[in-house]
């Protein structure tokens, strides 16, 4: 079973930059097409509506870029160190530290992680 895990791990690691590049290329091509074809066409029909749609479109584009970057750069969170955790259920066998609910030890980054949702191959945010 170990060779299969290695193949899947390395395939998905190579797939991350490809998917991020695909998002960047698709978003850039949509913006280019809107400016090249849509803007001149709709500006001749209704300048007021076109101005409103430009403001709305730029606001949406900024939101897409901002939230993608924040999803890729946000730290997953670790249990607090050096304080007494009242809701700790068990002790981590590898860290020898109290484990709050929904905390798991990650074998990739070798630390306990809250909610175990931090290694996303699609966003390419590895903490290895």
Beta strands, then each sheet from edge to edge (+ up, - down):
strand 1: 90-91
strand 2: 98-99
strand 3: 103-106
strand 4: 111-114
sheet 1: 1+ 2-
sheet 2: 3+ 4-
end
